[in-house]
């Protein structure tokens, strides 16, 4: 099978991706079980849904947004991060590294032998049972504040079996939310909606060509899943990241406002571009060089939303 056909097949049937990863785990001697990679768990967040929440960031994302602030969470490889500051230049990490295709790859021995503890794996692998047991420890505190758990990423729907099983295990124990770009199959999105309580849904760009240009993928599935979300009856909030010269243009904001209004949505949250977005790229040995001017001030254009009867909140 050609790689292009395999990629298209995996996009259409995301559970195939999960199964292939499980087979890869078995080949490496890891157990053939449902598991997921978590690159961060943030406790007592107040911006990821109602009340105080624990936000779980799952690795893997089908998008490659030009403004992504979590480059370590884009793929599914649990690679080793090296902090850029504090190195004693002792060479211990390099002596235990290996060369692959001209690149220096750190190993577990590199981590163990760094005297300043500057190396670490970017993620921790959990089974659904392990992760949910960890999350449930704070259930009384979170529930008392009207909060719960939010699965984010990366893109949480990129780990379909793991996400759905976690949502099912937490039913009746914690309020369950997902923060998603909506780039998944309609069947999977419906299954996730059936098993969660709240959705934070990103709409970045309405124009398909510009969405392809700045995220690397079409937004057809995203917009279809937005319509599915509206009709599903689940509580949700639409969010738009405001990227200077990209998503904050008058044309894009009006298109978003028109789309929301046409489907009876009367509230949106706006996330201004964070100028520190590029800070993590050194950790993954990548350069942050977006195709837009991040120094420009963001245009909020709340008056355009107001024209369509849509209330806005700037986070």
ABEGO torsion letter per residue (X at the ends): XBAAAAAAAAAABAAAAAAAAAAAAAAAGBBBBBBBBBABBBBGBAAAEBEBBBBBBBBEBABBBAABABAAAABABBBBBBBABGBAGAGAAAAABBBBGGBBBBBAAAAAABAAGABBBABBBBBAAAAAAAAAAAAAAAAAAGBEBBBBOEBAAABAAAAAAAAAAABGABBBBBBBAGBBBAAAAAAAAAABABBBBBBABABAAAAAAAAGBBAAAAAAAAAAAAAAGBBBBBBBBBBBGAAABAAAAAAAAAAAAAAGBABBBBBBBBAAAAAAAAAAGBBBBBABBAABBBBAGAAAAAAAGBBBBBX
